[in-house]
């Protein structure tokens, strides 16, 4: 078994990395990790099929980059980037994502996870090992609409992941994409009430669906005009993210 000298001589199997799970790499961003410079790893594949998904090529496509190539790239960015964002698709589905995150942390990078919350066991391991610095948790829909919007039965997994993150007390955000044909104001009120029932306190980010983009399912134009400010509560502030 060969060693990758860019990973502090930790053994990472070349055979395991040959599957190339990462669809693409964004080498630099100032937008995806609050107040930090970062790169983004876009993992291929997802266990949801959200009707409004902007990344059908990632969700339905195959990877092109191995862990080896990613680690080599990161080695060249030490002291130039602050953080690595694991996104997708759904990054936590992938075999060996836990040791990859461990290697990234050993290089000195902060780690942010973008997740749909469907892998609570993996999330628990990462939290137990203190391997995550920030999480963006997608809140797709209330339980009553979750299956219709995501084409999955993973609501309970999402709720479990939310509870794990709250218990861990690390920085994170909850965010929802709003399309007027998929979610109503009453749905949003239901979602906010659920967060309050879990003792979530802080910002809840809404982002309007982007019209005129390719999505996983053909949707009509969204009427992005909800009065989101009135939805805030004493403990949860609704913020529209452009």
RODO-2510 file (C-alpha; in nm, 4 decimals, decimal comma):
residues 242
     n   res          X          Y          Z
     1     x     0,0000     0,0000     0,0000
     2     x     0,1431     0,3344    -0,1036
     3     x     0,1559     0,6448     0,1106
     4     x     0,0466     0,9911     0,0126
     5     x     0,3237     1,2188     0,1390
     6     x     0,0865     1,5142     0,1403
     7     x    -0,1185     1,3727     0,4274
     8     x     0,1345     1,3490     0,7095
     9     x     0,2134     0,9935     0,6012
    10     x    -0,1336     0,8711     0,6958
    11     x    -0,2294     0,5635     0,4971
    12     x    -0,5032     0,6273     0,2458
    13     x    -0,5668     0,3355     0,0159
    14     x    -0,5265     0,4123    -0,3518
    15     x    -0,7840     0,1427    -0,4248
    16     x    -1,0386     0,3121    -0,2001
    17     x    -0,9753     0,6471    -0,3669
    18     x    -1,0055     0,5116    -0,7201
    19     x    -1,3843     0,5554    -0,7219
    20     x    -1,3484     0,9328    -0,7678
    21     x    -1,6492     1,0382    -0,5608
    22     x    -1,6082     1,4140    -0,6110
    23     x    -1,7856     1,5637    -0,9109
    24     x    -1,5929     1,8911    -0,9176
    25     x    -1,3958     2,1428    -0,7139
    26     x    -1,4530     2,5150    -0,6687
    27     x    -1,1017     2,6347    -0,5824
    28     x    -1,1977     2,9611    -0,4118
    29     x    -1,5022     3,1235    -0,2544
    30     x    -1,5702     3,3948     0,0003
    31     x    -1,9439     3,3225     0,0096
    32     x    -1,9865     2,9669     0,1357
    33     x    -1,8167     2,9773     0,4761
    34     x    -1,8992     3,2791     0,6930
    35     x    -1,6012     3,5164     0,7173
    36     x    -1,3543     3,2613     0,5773
    37     x    -1,1884     3,1907     0,2433
    38     x    -1,2649     2,8392     0,1271
    39     x    -1,2813     2,5855    -0,1530
    40     x    -1,5827     2,3629    -0,2201
    41     x    -1,5826     1,9885    -0,2837
    42     x    -1,8940     1,8879    -0,4782
    43     x    -1,9690     1,5213    -0,4075
    44     x    -2,1608     1,3314    -0,6752
    45     x    -2,4868     1,1585    -0,5863
    46     x    -2,7700     1,2226    -0,3443
    47     x    -3,0356     1,0175    -0,1669
    48     x    -3,3008     1,2849    -0,2268
    49     x    -3,4498     1,4087    -0,5523
    50     x    -3,5694     1,7538    -0,4522
    51     x    -3,7910     1,8961    -0,7231
    52     x    -3,6166     2,2353    -0,7140
    53     x    -3,2585     2,1017    -0,7065
    54     x    -3,0194     2,3300    -0,8988
    55     x    -2,7505     2,0649    -0,9367
    56     x    -2,9034     1,7765    -1,1361
    57     x    -2,5695     1,7112    -1,3051
    58     x    -2,4113     1,6531    -0,9625
    59     x    -2,7010     1,4569    -0,8125
    60     x    -2,7338     1,2289    -1,1154
    61     x    -2,3745     1,2364    -1,2354
    62     x    -2,0529     1,0584    -1,1514
    63     x    -1,7414     1,1855    -0,9816
    64     x    -1,4218     1,2824    -1,1599
    65     x    -1,1807     1,3555    -0,8733
    66     x    -1,0247     1,1115    -0,6276
    67     x    -0,9461     1,1862    -0,2643
    68     x    -0,5780     1,1745    -0,3607
    69     x    -0,6128     1,4611    -0,6058
    70     x    -0,8137     1,6629    -0,3576
    71     x    -0,5532     1,6155    -0,0848
    72     x    -0,2782     1,7155    -0,3274
    73     x    -0,4699     2,0314    -0,4170
    74     x    -0,5257     2,1162    -0,0511
    75     x    -0,1598     2,0652     0,0277
    76     x    -0,0850     2,3388    -0,2267
    77     x    -0,3400     2,5706    -0,0604
    78     x    -0,2186     2,5461     0,2978
    79     x    -0,1882     2,8947     0,4496
    80     x    -0,3794     3,0332     0,1490
    81     x    -0,7294     2,9028     0,2262
    82     x    -0,8974     2,8944     0,5657
    83     x    -1,1582     2,6257     0,5093
    84     x    -1,2917     2,3378     0,3022
    85     x    -1,6641     2,3071     0,2312
    86     x    -1,7985     1,9540     0,1801
    87     x    -2,1082     1,9843    -0,0367
    88     x    -2,2931     1,8071    -0,3164
    89     x    -2,5139     1,6175    -0,3796
    90     x    -2,4895     1,4753    -0,0293
    91     x    -2,1304     1,4521     0,0886
    92     x    -2,1965     1,2353     0,3950
    93     x    -2,3193     0,9431     0,1847
    94     x    -1,9736     0,8596     0,0602
    95     x    -1,7510     0,5829     0,1830
    96     x    -1,4355     0,7151     0,3486
    97     x    -1,5643     1,0712     0,3821
    98     x    -1,4833     1,0503     0,7551
    99     x    -1,1104     0,9737     0,7067
   100     x    -1,0946     1,2351     0,4298
   101     x    -1,2338     1,4990     0,6662
   102     x    -0,9825     1,3872     0,9288
   103     x    -0,6973     1,4417     0,6819
   104     x    -0,8304     1,7847     0,5882
   105     x    -0,8454     1,8803     0,9556
   106     x    -0,4889     1,7587     1,0089
   107     x    -0,3776     1,9985     0,7359
   108     x    -0,5130     2,2829     0,9489
   109     x    -0,8272     2,3698     0,7532
   110     x    -1,1651     2,4497     0,9019
   111     x    -1,4366     2,2108     0,7805
   112     x    -1,7918     2,3048     0,6838
   113     x    -2,0518     2,0425     0,5986
   114     x    -2,3494     2,1153     0,3704
   115     x    -2,5999     1,8381     0,4366
   116     x    -2,9611     1,7358     0,3942
   117     x    -2,9445     1,5683     0,7351
   118     x    -3,0080     1,2174     0,6047
   119     x    -2,7006     1,0530     0,7631
   120     x    -2,7252     1,1012     1,1396
   121     x    -2,4888     0,8116     1,2189
   122     x    -2,2106     0,9684     1,0126
   123     x    -2,2852     1,3089     1,1603
   124     x    -2,2642     1,1627     1,5117
   125     x    -1,9212     1,0138     1,4414
   126     x    -1,7883     1,3415     1,3053
   127     x    -1,9267     1,5378     1,5992
   128     x    -1,7842     1,2875     1,8482
   129     x    -1,4427     1,3280     1,6846
   130     x    -1,4665     1,7113     1,6788
   131     x    -1,4055     1,7099     1,3040
   132     x    -1,6626     1,9767     1,2021
   133     x    -1,6395     2,3521     1,2537
   134     x    -1,9604     2,4673     1,0824
   135     x    -2,2730     2,3019     0,9399
   136     x    -2,5363     2,4202     0,6937
   137     x    -2,8434     2,2016     0,7397
   138     x    -3,1025     2,2036     0,4629
   139     x    -3,4583     2,2001     0,5961
   140     x    -3,6396     2,0850     0,2852
   141     x    -4,0023     2,0853     0,3950
   142     x    -4,2371     2,0151     0,6846
   143     x    -4,3095     1,6509     0,7525
   144     x    -4,6439     1,6778     0,5729
   145     x    -4,4724     1,7681     0,2435
   146     x    -4,1284     1,6179     0,2857
   147     x    -4,1817     1,3068     0,0749
   148     x    -4,3529     1,4971    -0,2072
   149     x    -4,0755     1,7563    -0,2338
   150     x    -3,7696     1,5368    -0,1722
   151     x    -3,8979     1,2073    -0,3169
   152     x    -3,7644     1,0381    -0,0020
   153     x    -3,8726     0,9064     0,3382
   154     x    -3,5861     1,0737     0,5248
   155     x    -3,7651     1,3299     0,7392
   156     x    -3,6999     1,1424     1,0644
   157     x    -3,3296     1,1204     0,9783
   158     x    -3,3254     1,4959     0,9222
   159     x    -3,4937     1,5550     1,2596
   160     x    -3,2414     1,3272     1,4330
   161     x    -2,9519     1,5126     1,2698
   162     x    -3,0931     1,8467     1,3833
   163     x    -3,1110     1,7189     1,7418
   164     x    -2,7498     1,5938     1,7241
   165     x    -2,6232     1,9294     1,5998
   166     x    -2,8167     2,1215     1,8632
   167     x    -2,6744     1,8987     2,1349
   168     x    -2,3207     1,9443     2,0007
   169     x    -2,3451     2,3228     2,0309
   170     x    -2,1243     2,4027     1,7313
   171     x    -2,1880     2,6887     1,4864
   172     x    -2,4496     2,5980     1,2271
   173     x    -2,7316     2,7380     1,0205
   174     x    -3,0673     2,6088     0,9041
   175     x    -3,1797     2,7045     0,5547
   176     x    -3,4771     2,6460     0,3262
   177     x    -3,5302     2,7046    -0,0453
   178     x    -3,8738     2,8557    -0,1084
   179     x    -4,0774     2,7907    -0,4233
   180     x    -4,4323     2,9251    -0,4175
   181     x    -4,5746     2,6100    -0,5823
   182     x    -4,4113     2,3821    -0,3258
   183     x    -4,4321     2,5660     0,0072
   184     x    -4,6959     2,7988     0,1501
   185     x    -4,6674     3,0554     0,4255
   186     x    -4,8499     2,8095     0,6508
   187     x    -4,5839     2,5469     0,5725
   188     x    -4,3103     2,7898     0,6744
   189     x    -4,4927     2,8677     0,9979
   190     x    -4,5141     2,4920     1,0640
   191     x    -4,1403     2,4554     0,9993
   192     x    -4,0538     2,7418     1,2322
   193     x    -4,2738     2,5907     1,5034
   194     x    -4,0880     2,2613     1,4646
   195     x    -3,7539     2,4379     1,5117
   196     x    -3,8876     2,6066     1,8241
   197     x    -4,0090     2,2722     1,9555
   198     x    -3,6483     2,1507     1,9281
   199     x    -3,5285     2,4613     2,1193
   200     x    -3,3520     2,6081     1,8169
   201     x    -3,2601     2,9725     1,8729
   202     x    -3,1044     3,1973     1,6097
   203     x    -3,1286     3,2780     1,2405
   204     x    -3,3308     3,0751     0,9932
   205     x    -3,2321     3,1466     0,6335
   206     x    -3,4790     3,1465     0,3461
   207     x    -3,3549     3,1579    -0,0103
   208     x    -3,5881     3,2146    -0,3006
   209     x    -3,5933     2,9614    -0,5807
   210     x    -3,3959     3,0883    -0,8797
   211     x    -3,6223     3,1057    -1,1800
   212     x    -3,4880     3,0281    -1,5275
   213     x    -3,2337     2,7685    -1,4181
   214     x    -3,2151     2,3965    -1,4929
   215     x    -3,3594     2,1901    -1,2088
   216     x    -3,4205     1,8241    -1,1367
   217     x    -3,7928     1,8598    -1,2066
   218     x    -3,9645     2,1024    -1,4403
   219     x    -4,1260     2,3729    -1,2294
   220     x    -4,3285     2,6818    -1,3068
   221     x    -4,1890     3,0217    -1,2133
   222     x    -4,1898     3,0835    -0,8400
   223     x    -4,3714     3,3908    -0,7110
   224     x    -4,0974     3,5029    -0,4759
   225     x    -4,2876     3,7622    -0,2809
   226     x    -4,3586     3,6162     0,0616
   227     x    -4,3609     3,8582     0,3565
   228     x    -4,0872     3,6653     0,5345
   229     x    -4,0140     3,9299     0,7986
   230     x    -4,3463     3,8780     0,9749
   231     x    -4,2599     3,5108     1,0227
   232     x    -3,9856     3,5850     1,2765
   233     x    -4,0540     3,4867     1,6367
   234     x    -3,8984     3,6005     1,9668
   235     x    -3,6367     3,3239     1,9351
   236     x    -3,5991     3,2699     1,5588
   237     x    -3,5154     3,5461     1,3113
   238     x    -3,6044     3,4841     0,9472
   239     x    -3,3393     3,6181     0,7094
   240     x    -3,3738     3,6245     0,3323
   241     x    -3,0516     3,5174     0,1667
   242     x    -3,0165     3,6562    -0,1848
***
